[in-house]
Amino acid sequence: MKDLNMKEICLNLLVSRGVELKDISEIVYDLQKKYVPDLDLKTCDDAIHRVLDKREVQNAILTGIELDVLAEKKLLSEPLQTLIDNDNPLYGIDEILVLSICNVYGTIGLTNFGYVDKMKPGIIGRLDEMGKKTDKCHTFLDDIIGAIAAAAASKIAHNAITK
Ligand code: MG
């Protein structure tokens, strides 16, 4: 399978789970606007695309979303089914899985991820709420989106520093 196909599969998967590129762009913009005065949404979109080009990011997206979907369909074995379906705070593997995304552009990504994980801006908060109040499972998805946004923000930060 070619990398281009993998990226398209991931973008389609995100859309199928209710996440558009612009939702992630808004978070990236908010994270970086203080530091990059001439920042626009196009620059944020481009940074997200560079993040999505990375194989380790694609693998994390595929794996995490698959587990969310299987949990929704009640197809996992116990006790994993309940841990993931209930987004158990002591599970923690959702945050661990996406570290591979956070770190693609260095350690600023980790700081940014910690921030969005706590603040749950925009689509992340909406996914979190939906996961709690409906039969949707977003245990991995909210962290995946937070990590993509965090990595894209650190890419922009690095570019701004080296300009
Ligand atoms: Mg989570």
Backbone and ligand atoms as CSV (ligand in chain L), in Angstrom:
chain,resi,resn,atom,element,x,y,z
A,1,MET,N,N,0.838,-1.209,0.000
A,1,MET,CA,C,0.000,0.000,0.000
A,1,MET,C,C,0.873,1.260,0.000
A,2,LYS,N,N,0.562,2.210,-0.887
A,2,LYS,CA,C,1.386,3.414,-0.956
A,2,LYS,C,C,1.036,4.376,0.171
A,3,ASP,N,N,2.030,5.217,0.569
A,3,ASP,CA,C,1.808,6.155,1.669
A,3,ASP,C,C,0.677,7.123,1.372
A,4,LEU,N,N,0.543,7.520,0.099
A,4,LEU,CA,C,-0.524,8.448,-0.282
A,4,LEU,C,C,-1.887,7.846,0.036
A,5,ASN,N,N,-2.047,6.562,-0.282
A,5,ASN,CA,C,-3.304,5.891,0.027
A,5,ASN,C,C,-3.576,5.871,1.514
A,6,MET,N,N,-2.531,5.577,2.278
A,6,MET,CA,C,-2.668,5.528,3.732
A,6,MET,C,C,-3.177,6.872,4.271
A,7,LYS,N,N,-2.609,7.966,3.750
A,7,LYS,CA,C,-3.021,9.286,4.233
A,7,LYS,C,C,-4.491,9.536,3.899
A,8,GLU,N,N,-4.881,9.171,2.670
A,8,GLU,CA,C,-6.282,9.363,2.279
A,8,GLU,C,C,-7.220,8.513,3.126
A,9,ILE,N,N,-6.804,7.290,3.386
A,9,ILE,CA,C,-7.608,6.413,4.241
A,9,ILE,C,C,-7.799,7.070,5.617
A,10,CYS,N,N,-6.714,7.630,6.134
A,10,CYS,CA,C,-6.791,8.275,7.458
A,10,CYS,C,C,-7.705,9.497,7.440
A,11,LEU,N,N,-7.570,10.332,6.408
A,11,LEU,CA,C,-8.434,11.523,6.312
A,11,LEU,C,C,-9.901,11.107,6.223
A,12,ASN,N,N,-10.179,10.085,5.406
A,12,ASN,CA,C,-11.560,9.599,5.275
A,12,ASN,C,C,-12.082,9.021,6.586
A,13,LEU,N,N,-11.194,8.309,7.282
A,13,LEU,CA,C,-11.572,7.737,8.584
A,13,LEU,C,C,-11.955,8.850,9.558
A,14,LEU,N,N,-11.148,9.905,9.592
A,14,LEU,CA,C,-11.427,11.026,10.500
A,14,LEU,C,C,-12.785,11.643,10.162
A,15,VAL,N,N,-13.035,11.849,8.863
A,15,VAL,CA,C,-14.328,12.427,8.443
A,15,VAL,C,C,-15.473,11.505,8.850
A,16,SER,N,N,-15.268,10.197,8.676
A,16,SER,CA,C,-16.324,9.237,9.023
A,16,SER,C,C,-16.612,9.247,10.526
A,17,ARG,N,N,-15.625,9.734,11.323
A,17,ARG,CA,C,-15.813,9.821,12.776
A,17,ARG,C,C,-16.192,11.243,13.203
A,18,GLY,N,N,-16.528,12.084,12.204
A,18,GLY,CA,C,-17.056,13.423,12.503
A,18,GLY,C,C,-16.019,14.515,12.657
A,19,VAL,N,N,-14.793,14.283,12.164
A,19,VAL,CA,C,-13.746,15.297,12.295
A,19,VAL,C,C,-13.296,15.784,10.918
A,20,GLU,N,N,-13.449,17.092,10.682
A,20,GLU,CA,C,-12.978,17.707,9.437
A,20,GLU,C,C,-11.622,18.363,9.722
A,21,LEU,N,N,-10.852,18.532,8.637
A,21,LEU,CA,C,-9.539,19.181,8.758
A,21,LEU,C,C,-9.652,20.557,9.419
A,22,LYS,N,N,-10.707,21.290,9.070
A,22,LYS,CA,C,-10.846,22.651,9.600
A,22,LYS,C,C,-11.057,22.663,11.118
A,23,ASP,N,N,-11.642,21.588,11.645
A,23,ASP,CA,C,-11.813,21.494,13.106
A,23,ASP,C,C,-10.451,21.448,13.799
A,24,ILE,N,N,-9.527,20.707,13.176
A,24,ILE,CA,C,-8.176,20.590,13.761
A,24,ILE,C,C,-7.408,21.906,13.555
A,25,SER,N,N,-7.604,22.511,12.357
A,25,SER,CA,C,-6.932,23.788,12.052
A,25,SER,C,C,-7.250,24.863,13.081
A,26,GLU,N,N,-8.509,24.905,13.508
A,26,GLU,CA,C,-8.918,25.933,14.477
A,26,GLU,C,C,-8.140,25.793,15.783
A,27,ILE,N,N,-7.903,24.542,16.189
A,27,ILE,CA,C,-7.163,24.311,17.436
A,27,ILE,C,C,-5.700,24.721,17.258
A,28,VAL,N,N,-5.124,24.345,16.112
A,28,VAL,CA,C,-3.726,24.698,15.835
A,28,VAL,C,C,-3.572,26.222,15.828
A,29,TYR,N,N,-4.521,26.888,15.172
A,29,TYR,CA,C,-4.477,28.359,15.088
A,29,TYR,C,C,-4.488,28.974,16.488
A,30,ASP,N,N,-5.401,28.495,17.328
A,30,ASP,CA,C,-5.498,29.037,18.690
A,30,ASP,C,C,-4.237,28.775,19.512
A,31,LEU,N,N,-3.602,27.623,19.265
A,31,LEU,CA,C,-2.378,27.295,20.010
A,31,LEU,C,C,-1.214,28.206,19.625
A,32,GLN,N,N,-1.174,28.617,18.363
A,32,GLN,CA,C,0.025,29.304,17.861
A,32,GLN,C,C,-0.138,30.792,17.576
A,33,LYS,N,N,-1.378,31.319,17.586
A,33,LYS,CA,C,-1.582,32.714,17.155
A,33,LYS,C,C,-0.824,33.723,18.020
A,34,LYS,N,N,-0.651,33.373,19.301
A,34,LYS,CA,C,0.081,34.277,20.216
A,34,LYS,C,C,1.533,34.438,19.795
A,35,TYR,N,N,2.087,33.353,19.246
A,35,TYR,CA,C,3.530,33.314,18.974
A,35,TYR,C,C,3.876,33.668,17.540
A,36,VAL,N,N,2.906,33.489,16.628
A,36,VAL,CA,C,3.163,33.743,15.208
A,36,VAL,C,C,2.136,34.768,14.722
A,37,PRO,N,N,2.502,36.062,14.734
A,37,PRO,CA,C,1.530,37.132,14.487
A,37,PRO,C,C,0.843,37.055,13.114
A,38,ASP,N,N,1.564,36.599,12.070
A,38,ASP,CA,C,0.956,36.577,10.733
A,38,ASP,C,C,0.338,35.215,10.392
A,39,LEU,N,N,0.047,34.425,11.406
A,39,LEU,CA,C,-0.480,33.070,11.182
A,39,LEU,C,C,-1.866,33.115,10.522
A,40,ASP,N,N,-2.087,32.212,9.555
A,40,ASP,CA,C,-3.440,32.064,8.993
A,40,ASP,C,C,-3.832,30.586,8.973
A,41,LEU,N,N,-5.110,30.319,8.667
A,41,LEU,CA,C,-5.609,28.936,8.729
A,41,LEU,C,C,-4.973,28.049,7.659
A,42,LYS,N,N,-4.586,28.667,6.524
A,42,LYS,CA,C,-3.932,27.906,5.454
A,42,LYS,C,C,-2.614,27.310,5.947
A,43,THR,N,N,-1.846,28.099,6.685
A,43,THR,CA,C,-0.585,27.603,7.255
A,43,THR,C,C,-0.854,26.444,8.220
A,44,CYS,N,N,-1.938,26.567,8.985
A,44,CYS,CA,C,-2.307,25.490,9.923
A,44,CYS,C,C,-2.693,24.231,9.150
A,45,ASP,N,N,-3.506,24.390,8.084
A,45,ASP,CA,C,-3.892,23.247,7.234
A,45,ASP,C,C,-2.645,22.540,6.692
A,46,ASP,N,N,-1.700,23.341,6.178
A,46,ASP,CA,C,-0.477,22.769,5.588
A,46,ASP,C,C,0.312,21.983,6.631
A,47,ALA,N,N,0.414,22.530,7.832
A,47,ALA,CA,C,1.168,21.848,8.901
A,47,ALA,C,C,0.487,20.523,9.258
A,48,ILE,N,N,-0.846,20.520,9.297
A,48,ILE,CA,C,-1.575,19.278,9.602
A,48,ILE,C,C,-1.315,18.237,8.508
A,49,HIS,N,N,-1.302,18.692,7.242
A,49,HIS,CA,C,-1.010,17.765,6.140
A,49,HIS,C,C,0.373,17.138,6.282
A,50,ARG,N,N,1.353,17.942,6.704
A,50,ARG,CA,C,2.717,17.398,6.879
A,50,ARG,C,C,2.715,16.350,7.993
A,51,VAL,N,N,1.944,16.617,9.050
A,51,VAL,CA,C,1.856,15.643,10.154
A,51,VAL,C,C,1.221,14.345,9.644
A,52,LEU,N,N,0.156,14.488,8.836
A,52,LEU,CA,C,-0.570,13.308,8.338
A,52,LEU,C,C,0.230,12.524,7.293
A,53,ASP,N,N,1.292,13.132,6.754
A,53,ASP,CA,C,2.170,12.406,5.820
A,53,ASP,C,C,3.010,11.345,6.530
A,54,LYS,N,N,3.160,11.476,7.844
A,54,LYS,CA,C,4.072,10.600,8.587
A,54,LYS,C,C,3.445,9.238,8.859
A,55,ARG,N,N,4.230,8.222,8.576
A,55,ARG,CA,C,3.756,6.847,8.738
A,55,ARG,C,C,3.346,6.541,10.183
A,56,GLU,N,N,4.127,7.026,11.168
A,56,GLU,CA,C,3.799,6.705,12.570
A,56,GLU,C,C,2.485,7.362,12.992
A,57,VAL,N,N,2.181,8.504,12.370
A,57,VAL,CA,C,0.910,9.187,12.659
A,57,VAL,C,C,-0.251,8.386,12.063
A,58,GLN,N,N,-0.061,7.948,10.820
A,58,GLN,CA,C,-1.094,7.148,10.153
A,58,GLN,C,C,-1.378,5.866,10.938
A,59,ASN,N,N,-0.326,5.228,11.400
A,59,ASN,CA,C,-0.502,3.975,12.157
A,59,ASN,C,C,-1.277,4.207,13.447
A,60,ALA,N,N,-0.991,5.301,14.126
A,60,ALA,CA,C,-1.693,5.610,15.377
A,60,ALA,C,C,-3.175,5.897,15.095
A,61,ILE,N,N,-3.459,6.620,14.004
A,61,ILE,CA,C,-4.855,6.930,13.634
A,61,ILE,C,C,-5.617,5.641,13.349
A,62,LEU,N,N,-5.020,4.793,12.507
A,62,LEU,CA,C,-5.681,3.526,12.137
A,62,LEU,C,C,-5.966,2.669,13.371
A,63,THR,N,N,-4.980,2.560,14.232
A,63,THR,CA,C,-5.106,1.685,15.404
A,63,THR,C,C,-6.135,2.222,16.394
A,64,GLY,N,N,-6.026,3.506,16.704
A,64,GLY,CA,C,-6.910,4.093,17.710
A,64,GLY,C,C,-8.365,4.097,17.282
A,65,ILE,N,N,-8.608,4.510,16.039
A,65,ILE,CA,C,-10.001,4.572,15.563
A,65,ILE,C,C,-10.596,3.164,15.483
A,66,GLU,N,N,-9.787,2.194,15.071
A,66,GLU,CA,C,-10.272,0.812,15.013
A,66,GLU,C,C,-10.752,0.345,16.396
A,67,LEU,N,N,-9.985,0.666,17.417
A,67,LEU,CA,C,-10.358,0.245,18.774
A,67,LEU,C,C,-11.637,0.951,19.232
A,68,ASP,N,N,-11.771,2.253,18.913
A,68,ASP,CA,C,-13.017,2.975,19.238
A,68,ASP,C,C,-14.222,2.305,18.568
A,69,VAL,N,N,-14.063,1.982,17.277
A,69,VAL,CA,C,-15.172,1.407,16.504
A,69,VAL,C,C,-15.538,0.016,17.036
A,70,LEU,N,N,-14.510,-0.783,17.338
A,70,LEU,CA,C,-14.781,-2.121,17.880
A,70,LEU,C,C,-15.474,-2.025,19.237
A,71,ALA,N,N,-15.079,-1.042,20.038
A,71,ALA,CA,C,-15.726,-0.853,21.344
A,71,ALA,C,C,-17.198,-0.463,21.155
A,72,GLU,N,N,-17.451,0.427,20.187
A,72,GLU,CA,C,-18.848,0.823,19.890
A,72,GLU,C,C,-19.699,-0.381,19.500
A,73,LYS,N,N,-19.086,-1.288,18.747
A,73,LYS,CA,C,-19.817,-2.478,18.285
A,73,LYS,C,C,-19.814,-3.588,19.328
A,74,LYS,N,N,-19.215,-3.340,20.487
A,74,LYS,CA,C,-19.115,-4.323,21.595
A,74,LYS,C,C,-18.377,-5.588,21.147
A,75,LEU,N,N,-17.341,-5.402,20.340
A,75,LEU,CA,C,-16.630,-6.558,19.791
A,75,LEU,C,C,-15.320,-6.875,20.507
A,76,LEU,N,N,-14.964,-6.072,21.517
A,76,LEU,CA,C,-13.723,-6.356,22.239
A,76,LEU,C,C,-13.998,-7.357,23.365
A,77,SER,N,N,-12.949,-8.010,23.828
A,77,SER,CA,C,-13.089,-8.937,24.957
A,77,SER,C,C,-13.059,-8.148,26.263
A,78,GLU,N,N,-13.700,-8.684,27.266
A,78,GLU,CA,C,-13.600,-8.097,28.612
A,78,GLU,C,C,-12.269,-8.491,29.249
A,79,PRO,N,N,-11.672,-7.636,30.065
A,79,PRO,CA,C,-12.203,-6.355,30.555
A,79,PRO,C,C,-11.915,-5.157,29.650
A,80,LEU,N,N,-11.198,-5.398,28.502
A,80,LEU,CA,C,-10.830,-4.273,27.635
A,80,LEU,C,C,-12.066,-3.543,27.096
A,81,GLN,N,N,-13.122,-4.308,26.744
A,81,GLN,CA,C,-14.343,-3.707,26.211
A,81,GLN,C,C,-14.872,-2.597,27.132
A,82,THR,N,N,-15.002,-2.908,28.407
A,82,THR,CA,C,-15.553,-1.928,29.348
A,82,THR,C,C,-14.578,-0.777,29.590
A,83,LEU,N,N,-13.279,-1.095,29.675
A,83,LEU,CA,C,-12.278,-0.037,29.904
A,83,LEU,C,C,-12.328,1.013,28.803
A,84,ILE,N,N,-12.380,0.564,27.553
A,84,ILE,CA,C,-12.358,1.501,26.421
A,84,ILE,C,C,-13.732,2.147,26.243
A,85,ASP,N,N,-14.786,1.361,26.310
A,85,ASP,CA,C,-16.139,1.894,26.099
A,85,ASP,C,C,-16.474,2.960,27.149
A,86,ASN,N,N,-16.008,2.774,28.371
A,86,ASN,CA,C,-16.288,3.747,29.442
A,86,ASN,C,C,-15.230,4.846,29.543
A,87,ASP,N,N,-14.229,4.816,28.664
A,87,ASP,CA,C,-13.136,5.790,28.705
A,87,ASP,C,C,-12.567,5.883,30.130
A,88,ASN,N,N,-12.270,4.732,30.683
A,88,ASN,CA,C,-11.777,4.659,32.061
A,88,ASN,C,C,-10.500,5.495,32.225
A,89,PRO,N,N,-10.504,6.451,33.171
A,89,PRO,CA,C,-9.333,7.346,33.308
A,89,PRO,C,C,-8.041,6.621,33.703
A,90,LEU,N,N,-8.163,5.421,34.259
A,90,LEU,CA,C,-6.957,4.679,34.639
A,90,LEU,C,C,-6.422,3.794,33.512
A,91,TYR,N,N,-7.127,3.787,32.360
A,91,TYR,CA,C,-6.682,2.970,31.227
A,91,TYR,C,C,-5.388,3.554,30.649
A,92,GLY,N,N,-5.447,4.788,30.139
A,92,GLY,CA,C,-4.220,5.520,29.801
A,92,GLY,C,C,-3.506,5.153,28.520
A,93,ILE,N,N,-3.903,4.047,27.873
A,93,ILE,CA,C,-3.210,3.628,26.651
A,93,ILE,C,C,-3.576,4.541,25.479
A,94,ASP,N,N,-4.731,5.219,25.574
A,94,ASP,CA,C,-5.099,6.186,24.532
A,94,ASP,C,C,-4.082,7.336,24.475
A,95,GLU,N,N,-3.675,7.823,25.649
A,95,GLU,CA,C,-2.661,8.890,25.674
A,95,GLU,C,C,-1.286,8.351,25.239
A,96,ILE,N,N,-0.981,7.119,25.630
A,96,ILE,CA,C,0.327,6.537,25.279
A,96,ILE,C,C,0.433,6.328,23.760
A,97,LEU,N,N,-0.640,5.827,23.160
A,97,LEU,CA,C,-0.626,5.553,21.714
A,97,LEU,C,C,-0.261,6.808,20.917
A,98,VAL,N,N,-0.816,7.955,21.319
A,98,VAL,CA,C,-0.633,9.162,20.507
A,98,VAL,C,C,0.675,9.894,20.792
A,99,LEU,N,N,1.476,9.396,21.734
A,99,LEU,CA,C,2.786,10.026,21.954
A,99,LEU,C,C,3.626,9.967,20.685
A,100,SER,N,N,3.403,8.900,19.883
A,100,SER,CA,C,4.143,8.789,18.622
A,100,SER,C,C,3.769,9.938,17.675
A,101,ILE,N,N,2.557,10.476,17.829
A,101,ILE,CA,C,2.148,11.633,17.012
A,101,ILE,C,C,2.745,12.918,17.589
A,102,CYS,N,N,2.602,13.102,18.898
A,102,CYS,CA,C,3.079,14.339,19.555
A,102,CYS,C,C,4.539,14.612,19.252
A,103,ASN,N,N,5.328,13.538,19.222
A,103,ASN,CA,C,6.784,13.694,19.172
A,103,ASN,C,C,7.362,13.863,17.774
A,104,VAL,N,N,6.516,13.853,16.711
A,104,VAL,CA,C,7.121,13.902,15.367
A,104,VAL,C,C,7.865,15.204,15.096
A,105,TYR,N,N,7.478,16.302,15.762
A,105,TYR,CA,C,8.216,17.557,15.594
A,105,TYR,C,C,8.816,18.038,16.901
A,106,GLY,N,N,9.297,17.108,17.707
A,106,GLY,CA,C,10.033,17.495,18.913
A,106,GLY,C,C,9.159,17.665,20.137
A,107,THR,N,N,9.807,18.067,21.219
A,107,THR,CA,C,9.141,18.006,22.528
A,107,THR,C,C,8.123,19.127,22.747
A,108,ILE,N,N,8.130,20.189,21.928
A,108,ILE,CA,C,7.075,21.211,22.080
A,108,ILE,C,C,5.716,20.539,21.911
A,109,GLY,N,N,5.682,19.501,21.075
A,109,GLY,CA,C,4.439,18.773,20.817
A,109,GLY,C,C,3.846,18.168,22.079
A,110,LEU,N,N,4.711,17.728,22.953
A,110,LEU,CA,C,4.259,17.104,24.193
A,110,LEU,C,C,3.614,18.138,25.118
A,111,THR,N,N,4.240,19.303,25.199
A,111,THR,CA,C,3.685,20.391,26.012
A,111,THR,C,C,2.334,20.820,25.463
A,112,ASN,N,N,2.263,20.982,24.139
A,112,ASN,CA,C,0.997,21.365,23.509
A,112,ASN,C,C,-0.081,20.314,23.744
A,113,PHE,N,N,0.302,19.046,23.681
A,113,PHE,CA,C,-0.671,17.976,23.876
A,113,PHE,C,C,-1.229,18.008,25.298
A,114,GLY,N,N,-0.354,18.190,26.265
A,114,GLY,CA,C,-0.793,18.281,27.663
A,114,GLY,C,C,-1.815,19.396,27.832
A,115,TYR,N,N,-1.561,20.511,27.154
A,115,TYR,CA,C,-2.455,21.669,27.240
A,115,TYR,C,C,-3.831,21.366,26.641
A,116,VAL,N,N,-3.868,20.840,25.402
A,116,VAL,CA,C,-5.185,20.576,24.768
A,116,VAL,C,C,-5.920,19.430,25.474
A,117,ASP,N,N,-5.156,18.484,26.021
A,117,ASP,CA,C,-5.781,17.369,26.743
A,117,ASP,C,C,-6.527,17.903,27.973
A,118,LYS,N,N,-5.977,18.930,28.591
A,118,LYS,CA,C,-6.602,19.523,29.780
A,118,LYS,C,C,-7.741,20.481,29.400
A,119,MET,N,N,-7.510,21.338,28.405
A,119,MET,CA,C,-8.477,22.390,28.055
A,119,MET,C,C,-9.611,21.879,27.158
A,120,LYS,N,N,-9.364,20.828,26.402
A,120,LYS,CA,C,-10.332,20.243,25.468
A,120,LYS,C,C,-11.021,21.302,24.580
A,121,PRO,N,N,-10.226,22.041,23.795
A,121,PRO,CA,C,-10.814,23.081,22.941
A,121,PRO,C,C,-11.588,22.490,21.752
A,122,GLY,N,N,-12.610,23.222,21.285
A,122,GLY,CA,C,-13.319,22.924,20.034
A,122,GLY,C,C,-13.799,21.494,19.901
A,123,ILE,N,N,-13.417,20.888,18.793
A,123,ILE,CA,C,-13.881,19.538,18.445
A,123,ILE,C,C,-13.493,18.515,19.528
A,124,ILE,N,N,-12.385,18.724,20.233
A,124,ILE,CA,C,-11.950,17.747,21.249
A,124,ILE,C,C,-12.980,17.668,22.379
A,125,GLY,N,N,-13.439,18.830,22.822
A,125,GLY,CA,C,-14.468,18.874,23.861
A,125,GLY,C,C,-15.779,18.270,23.382
A,126,ARG,N,N,-16.120,18.551,22.120
A,126,ARG,CA,C,-17.378,18.014,21.561
A,126,ARG,C,C,-17.318,16.490,21.474
A,127,LEU,N,N,-16.171,15.969,21.035
A,127,LEU,CA,C,-16.012,14.505,20.948
A,127,LEU,C,C,-16.072,13.872,22.338
A,128,ASP,N,N,-15.453,14.531,23.291
A,128,ASP,CA,C,-15.422,14.026,24.664
A,128,ASP,C,C,-16.854,13.949,25.235
A,129,GLU,N,N,-17.610,15.029,25.039
A,129,GLU,CA,C,-19.005,15.072,25.504
A,129,GLU,C,C,-19.846,13.976,24.843
A,130,MET,N,N,-19.688,13.885,23.512
A,130,MET,CA,C,-20.463,12.900,22.743
A,130,MET,C,C,-20.143,11.480,23.207
A,131,GLY,N,N,-18.854,11.243,23.510
A,131,GLY,CA,C,-18.421,9.936,24.005
A,131,GLY,C,C,-19.090,9.595,25.332
A,132,LYS,N,N,-19.310,10.636,26.158
A,132,LYS,CA,C,-19.920,10.409,27.471
A,132,LYS,C,C,-21.428,10.254,27.384
A,133,LYS,N,N,-22.063,11.060,26.502
A,133,LYS,CA,C,-23.530,11.160,26.531
A,133,LYS,C,C,-24.247,10.300,25.498
A,134,THR,N,N,-23.520,9.756,24.519
A,134,THR,CA,C,-24.175,8.938,23.492
A,134,THR,C,C,-23.511,7.556,23.471
A,135,ASP,N,N,-23.944,6.713,22.544
A,135,ASP,CA,C,-23.311,5.387,22.463
A,135,ASP,C,C,-22.049,5.392,21.593
A,136,LYS,N,N,-21.595,6.603,21.209
A,136,LYS,CA,C,-20.330,6.721,20.474
A,136,LYS,C,C,-19.154,6.498,21.432
A,137,CYS,N,N,-18.074,5.925,20.919
A,137,CYS,CA,C,-16.861,5.777,21.715
A,137,CYS,C,C,-15.744,6.610,21.075
A,138,HIS,N,N,-15.255,7.597,21.812
A,138,HIS,CA,C,-14.191,8.478,21.320
A,138,HIS,C,C,-12.967,8.440,22.216
A,139,THR,N,N,-12.769,7.312,22.886
A,139,THR,CA,C,-11.665,7.186,23.845
A,139,THR,C,C,-10.317,7.489,23.186
A,140,PHE,N,N,-10.098,6.958,21.997
A,140,PHE,CA,C,-8.840,7.218,21.286
A,140,PHE,C,C,-8.925,8.471,20.419
A,141,LEU,N,N,-10.102,8.711,19.826
A,141,LEU,CA,C,-10.202,9.795,18.834
A,141,LEU,C,C,-9.850,11.162,19.418
A,142,ASP,N,N,-10.331,11.479,20.623
A,142,ASP,CA,C,-10.045,12.819,21.160
A,142,ASP,C,C,-8.534,13.016,21.352
A,143,ASP,N,N,-7.843,11.967,21.769
A,143,ASP,CA,C,-6.392,12.084,21.939
A,143,ASP,C,C,-5.672,12.166,20.595
A,144,ILE,N,N,-6.185,11.426,19.612
A,144,ILE,CA,C,-5.595,11.484,18.265
A,144,ILE,C,C,-5.674,12.908,17.721
A,145,ILE,N,N,-6.854,13.530,17.859
A,145,ILE,CA,C,-7.030,14.896,17.345
A,145,ILE,C,C,-6.141,15.878,18.120
A,146,GLY,N,N,-6.111,15.728,19.438
A,146,GLY,CA,C,-5.259,16.593,20.256
A,146,GLY,C,C,-3.797,16.471,19.859
A,147,ALA,N,N,-3.369,15.244,19.595
A,147,ALA,CA,C,-1.965,15.011,19.253
A,147,ALA,C,C,-1.629,15.543,17.857
A,148,ILE,N,N,-2.556,15.385,16.901
A,148,ILE,CA,C,-2.310,15.933,15.555
A,148,ILE,C,C,-2.196,17.459,15.643
A,149,ALA,N,N,-3.110,18.073,16.373
A,149,ALA,CA,C,-3.080,19.535,16.539
A,149,ALA,C,C,-1.785,19.969,17.233
A,150,ALA,N,N,-1.387,19.225,18.264
A,150,ALA,CA,C,-0.180,19.567,19.019
A,150,ALA,C,C,1.067,19.461,18.131
A,151,ALA,N,N,1.133,18.405,17.326
A,151,ALA,CA,C,2.288,18.218,16.443
A,151,ALA,C,C,2.323,19.296,15.364
A,152,ALA,N,N,1.156,19.616,14.794
A,152,ALA,CA,C,1.107,20.656,13.754
A,152,ALA,C,C,1.512,22.006,14.348
A,153,ALA,N,N,1.071,22.282,15.569
A,153,ALA,CA,C,1.448,23.541,16.233
A,153,ALA,C,C,2.955,23.597,16.458
A,154,SER,N,N,3.568,22.480,16.816
A,154,SER,CA,C,5.019,22.531,17.030
A,154,SER,C,C,5.771,22.648,15.723
A,155,LYS,N,N,5.217,22.097,14.640
A,155,LYS,CA,C,5.846,22.309,13.323
A,155,LYS,C,C,5.861,23.803,12.995
A,156,ILE,N,N,4.728,24.473,13.217
A,156,ILE,CA,C,4.644,25.919,12.944
A,156,ILE,C,C,5.618,26.684,13.840
A,157,ALA,N,N,5.698,26.279,15.099
A,157,ALA,CA,C,6.619,26.946,16.040
A,157,ALA,C,C,8.070,26.817,15.567
A,158,HIS,N,N,8.448,25.612,15.130
A,158,HIS,CA,C,9.821,25.396,14.659
A,158,HIS,C,C,10.093,26.246,13.416
A,159,ASN,N,N,9.124,26.295,12.494
A,159,ASN,CA,C,9.296,27.103,11.278
A,159,ASN,C,C,9.453,28.576,11.625
A,160,ALA,N,N,8.670,29.040,12.603
A,160,ALA,CA,C,8.710,30.451,12.988
A,160,ALA,C,C,10.065,30.806,13.608
A,161,ILE,N,N,10.623,29.872,14.365
A,161,ILE,CA,C,11.900,30.114,15.040
A,161,ILE,C,C,13.033,30.170,14.011
A,162,THR,N,N,12.973,29.278,13.003
A,162,THR,CA,C,14.067,29.181,12.040
A,162,THR,C,C,13.932,30.167,10.886
A,163,LYS,N,N,12.839,30.971,10.861
A,163,LYS,CA,C,12.629,31.922,9.761
A,163,LYS,C,C,13.691,33.019,9.742
L,1,MG,MG,MG,-8.959,9.577,25.521
